[in-house]
Amino acid sequence: MTSPAPARARLKVTRPVLAWALWDWGSAAVNAVMTTFVFTVYLTSSLFGNKDANTAALATGMAVTGVVIALIAPVLGRRSDAGGRRKLWLGVHTGIIVLASAACFFVRPDHAYLWMGIIFLCVATLGSELASVNYFAMLPQISTKETMGRVSGFGWAFGYLGGIVALAIVLFGFIQPIVPWAGSSEADGLNLRLVAVFCAVWTVVFCLPVFFAVPEVPAARAERTSWLASYRELFAHIARLWRTDRTTLFFLISSAVYRDGLAAIFTFGGVIAGAVFGMSASQVIIFAIAGNVIAALGAFLGGWLDDRVGPRTVILACLLGLLVMGFGVFFSQGAAGFWVFGLGLCLLVGPAQSASRSLLARRTTAENAGEIFGLYTTTGRAISFLAPSLFALFTSIAVASGVSSEGEDGGQATRYGILGIMVVLAAGLVLFLFTRERTTAPATESA
């Protein structure tokens, strides 16, 4: 195996790079607050009924959302590449994130509102995943092959930092307000419902710069392509990848598995903290702030290592470390163990995500980046039911086996869902080990 060329170019935070990273900062409020550490903890709490049943319902909703994303993401990526509408679709899907997040204000703390909240969260997730197709595809536009890893890591780190600031505002403005105000009232879940509105406003403010600082990709052709024709072109492209760039296709498949495990860590991290380790909403947020600080440092360091030792090495090291930390969380009996091993997970997830994005971006061109990242999203979401389903399955087996839980509200059986996530990460690691690193340009063939 040949070693990657040493990087000589330094990272320059230009206006387009900063604006691109600010989108990550802006979308981090929804990712960190809504879908990971605050609103999902609210939905799966005893306010909505049995904790384990609520977690299973959330997992089901996320699995269905993954199927929808898998069906439409690659076609949207291809059409935005061809039509020169990458920023348009990024704007549309960012708008979906904003509207769905704001709608969560209407989810009151009652079991009758559980599925309403899950649906709104799933729609926000749908918008986030579809937006990421075009957002990730902008990476080759604002970086070079020599700086791609660091720019990618800079974006991930900025996202984590945005999550830190947003979580701090939520903690000290809504959950444990420094200055009490009407919106911090816990009556009828008002403070947590207003958090959803805050996240929507935050996303609008910080996601706007990318639409002004990053130029639109040139249109590849003027004519419109029907959806049916787009799907035919999609399958034809997959067939071409099999013939001409099988390494990239194998990477898409292997990364789909381990990225599902990475996503599950975020989706169920706050749920595990609250249900299994009995952490309060404010304690979960404090952990989340600390975790995002560690994750930001990890993403930045991972980007630096990416350009020096290569993304493949970074991914392998992170996956091995995640398995160790994940089992550490499973065997922990108190909050102290969760803090130690949970922060270890936070340190490693960011570099694994950033290096995966960087590895794929190094294999794209400006003309096909949207389509390739559409496939990246699709392959990841094509099996996105796997980790949530295994999480729910292991939890259900624990319940059926008579695992004790605290009180009538449940929660302790959720611990065994961690094993489902670990199975997915281990499978992804094994598949990735058989994916060769390509150091030359792919072969080409006539269409």
N, C-alpha and C positions, 0 to 999 in steps of 0.2 A: 504494500500500500504506500502510495506516495504521500509525503507530508504537505500540508497546505503552505502556500507561499507566505513568507513573513509579510505582515502588513506594515507599510511605511506611511500611508496616508493617515492624517489625524482627523478625528471627528470634528467637523465644523458645524456648530448649531446655527444654520442659516435660517432665514425667515420661513421658508417652506418647511424645513425640518421642525422648527418650533411649533408652527401652526399644526402640522401633522400630529405631533406629540400631544398638543393641547386637546385634540379630539379624544385621545386616550384618557387624558385627565378629565374631560367632561363626561364621557361615558362611564367612568369609574364609579360615579355616584350610584348609578343604577346597578352596576355589577356588584359593588361592595356592600351597599346599603340595602338595596331591594332584594336581590337574588341570592345573597350569601349570608350576611350577618345580622340583618335587622328584620326585614319584612317577612322573610321565610321563617324566621324564628317565631315571629308573631303568628303566622298562619298555622304553624305546627304546634303551637302551645296549647295548654289545656283550655284556653279561652274558646277554642273551636271544637273541643271534645277530646277524645283519646289521642295522645301524642303519636303513638305508633300508627294509628289509622290515618291521621292527618299527613304523616310523612309518606305513607304508601300512596295516598291520593296525589300528593305533590309529585312523587316520582312518576306516577302514571301520566300526569299532565305533561311533564317534561319529555317523557318518551314519545308521546303523540306529537308534540311540537317538533321533536327531532325528525320524525318521518316527513312532516310538511317541509321542513328546511331542506332535507335531503332531496326532495322532489324538485324544488324550484331554484335552489342556490346556483347550480352550475349554469343553468340557462340564463339567469339574470346576469351572471358574470360575463358570459359570451356576448349577450346582446349589448351590454354596456361597453365592452371592448369595441365591438363593431360599430356602434352608433356614436361613439364619442360622448357617452352620457354617464361616465363613471361618477362624476360629482353629483349629477342629478339623482341617481339612484342612492347614493350615499345620503343625500338630503332627505329623500323620501323615507328611507328606512330609519334615519335618525328621528324624523318626525313621528314615526310609529312608536319608537322607544319613549319619546316625550309624552305622547297622548296616553299610552297604556300605563305609564308610571303615574301620571296625574290621576287617571281613573281609579287607581287603588285607594284614593281618598274615600271612596264610597264603600269600602269593605269594613263593615262594622264587626266588633268582636262577638260574633255569634255563629254557631255552626251553619246556619242557613246561608251565610255569606262565604263559606269556605271555598266553594267551587268558583264563585265570582272572583275571589282573590287569586286563585290558582290560574284561572283563564287570563286575567289581566297580566299576571307575571309571565305566563307562557307567551302572550302576544309581545310583551317587552323583550323577552328572550329571542323570539322570532325576528323582531326588528334588529336586535343587536347582532345576531349571527349573520343576517343578510347584509347589514351595513358593513360588517367586517370583511366581506368578500371584496368590496371596492376599496375599503380602507387599507387592507393588506396589499392590494394590488398597486397602491400608490408608492410602496416602498422602493421599487426600482426607479421611480421617477425622481426621487429626492436623495438618492444615495448612489454610490458606486460599488462595484464588486469588492473593493478594498475596505469600504466603510459600512457595508450593509449590516454586518453583525452588530456593530456599535450603534448604528442608527436604530435598528430594531430593538436592541436592549435599552436604548435611551427612551424609546416610546413606551415600552413596558414599564420602565422605572417611573416615567412621568405618570402613567396610569395608576400605579400603586401610590405615588405621592398624592395624586388627586383623591384617591380613596381615603388616605389618611386624613386629609383636610376635611373632606366631606363627613367622615365618621366623627371627627372631633366636633364639628358643628352640630351634628345630630346629637351627640352625647351631651354637650354643654348648652345646647340651645333647646332641645326637645325632651331628652330623657332625664337628665339631671341638670336642669338649667341653672346657670350661674345667677341669672336674674329671672325669677319666675314671671311668666306672662301668660296670657289667655291660651296661647297655642301649646303650652307645655302641660296642659291639663290631661290627666290620664282617664278622665271620665269618657266612657264610650270609645276608648282607644284614640281620642282626638290627636294626641301628640304623635303617635305612630302613623296615623292617617295623614297628618300634615307633613310628615317626613317624605311621603310619596310626592307631594306637591313640590317640596324643596328640591328633590332629586330631579324632577322634570325641569324646573327653572335652571338648576345648575347645568344640566345637559345642554340646554339651549345656549346659554351664555358662552360656555367654553368650547362647544363644538363648531361654532360659527367661523372662527378664523381660517380653518382649513379650506373653506369654500372660496376664500379670497386670495390665499397665498399660494396654493398649489394649482398649476395650470391643468386644464382639462386635457385628457388624452385625445389625440386626433382621431377622427372617425375613419374606420378602415374601409367603409363602403357606404354609399348613400341609400341603397334600397333597404326596405324593411324585410325582416325575416319572420315568418310565422312561428308560433310556439312549437308546432309539430315539426317544422323544419329545423328549429333550434335543437330539439331533442335528437333528431336524426344526426345532426352535425356533432352533437355531444357524444353519441355512441361511436360515431366514426372517429372522433378524436381519441377516445379511449382505445379504440383498435389501433390507431396510429402510434399511440404511446406504447402499446404492447409490442409493436414491431420495431419502433425506432428509439424508444427511450424507456425501456422496461425498468430500469433502475428507479426512475422517478415514479412510475406506476406502483412499484413495490413499496416505495417510501410512503406514498399516499395511503396504501392499505395498512401498513404497519403502524404509521402514525395515527391512523383513525382509531385504532384500538387503545393505544396508551393515552391519546388526547381525551378519549371518553373518560378514562380514569382521572385525568387531571381536572376535567370539568366537574366530575362528581365530587372531588375534594372541595371545590368551591361551593357547589350547590348544597352539599350536606354538612359542610364544616360547622356552620353556626348551629344547625339543627342538632348535631352531635354534642356540641358544647352545652346547649341548653337542656336537651332531653337526657343525655347519658351522664353528664358531669354536673348537672344541676346549676349551671351558671345563669345568673340573672341577665336581663337585657343589657344593663349597663356593664356588667362584667364581660359579656360577649363583645360589646363594642370596644372596651378597653383592650381586650385580646386582639380584636380586629385591627385596631390602630397599631399596636406593637407588631402584629403579623405583617401589616402592609409596609411598615418601616423595613423589616427584615426582607420582605419580598422585593422591595425597591432596590435595596443593596444587592440582593441576589441577581436581579435582572440586569443591573448595571455591570456587575462583575462578570456575569455570564456573557454579556455582549462583548466585553473586553477579551475574555477567553475564547469566544467564538472566532474572532478574527486572528487568533494566534494558534490555537490547537485544532480549530475546525468545529463546526456545529455537531458533527457526529459524536465526537468524543464528549462534548458537553452533554448531549442528550443521554448517552449511555451512563455517564456518571450520575446524572440527576435521577434517572429511573431506578438505579440501584439504591441510591440514597433514599428515594421516596418509599421504596418497599421497607427498608429498615425503619424509617420514621413512622410509617403507617402501622406496622405491627407494634411499634412502641406505644402508639395511641391506644390500640386495641387492648393491650395488656395493662395499661395504666389504670389504677384504682382510685385516683383522686385528681383534683384539678391541677395539682403541681405537675404531674406527669403529662397531662394534656398540654399544659403550657410549654413544657420542654420539647416534646415530640411534635406538637402542633406548629411551633415556630420553626422547627426543622423542616416540616413540610412546606411552610411558607417560603423558606429560603431557597428551596429547590424547584418549586413549581414554575416560578418566573423564568429562570434560565432555560428550562425544558421547553416552555412555550415559545420564548424568543428565538432560541436556536432552531426550533422546528420551522418557524416562519422564515428565518434567515436561510436555512438549508434549501427550502423550496424556492425562495426568491432568487437565489443564485442560479436556479435552473430555468428561469423564465426570461422572456423578452418583453419589451414595452408593449408589443402588439398582442401578446397572449396572456399577460399577467392576470387579468380579470378572470379569464376562463380557467386558468390553472388554479387560482385561488378559489374559484367557484367549485372546482373538483375537490380541492383541499377541504372546503367546508362541507361539501356533500359526502365525501368519504367519512369525514369525522361524524357527521350526523346520520349517515346511513345505518350505523350501529349504535346510535346514541341512546337507544333503549337498553343497551346491554348493562351498563353500570347501574342506572336506576332500577332496572329489573332485578339484577343480582342483589342490589342493596335491599330491595323489598323482599326478595326471596329469602335471603339469609335472616332478615328480621322476622319474617313469618315462621321460618323453621324454629327460631329461638323461642318465639311465643308458643308454638305448638309443643315444644319440648319442655315447657314449664319454667322457662327462665324467669327468675323473680324480678319484679319491678317495684319501684317505690310508689306506694299509694295506688289509687284506682286509675290515675291518669296515664299510667304506662310510662315508657321511656327507656328502661334499661335494655330491653330487647333490641333497641336500635343499635346498640354497641356492635352486634354481630353483622350489621350491614356494612361495617368497615371491611370485613373479610371479602365481601362482594367486590368492593373497590380494589382491594389488593389483588384479587384474581385477575381483574381486567388489566391492571398495571403490569403484572407478571407476564400475561399473555402478550401484551404490547412489546415488552422488553425482548421476549424470545423471538417474535417476528422481526423486530428491528435488527437483531443480531444477524439475521440472514439477508439484510438489505445492504448491498455493496455501496460504497461511496464513489460517486462518479466525479472524476477530475477532468474529463474532457467533454467537449460539446456533444450533444446527442446527434445521432445520425439524422439525415433529412431524407424525405422522399417526396415525390410529387403527389399532389392531392388526387 
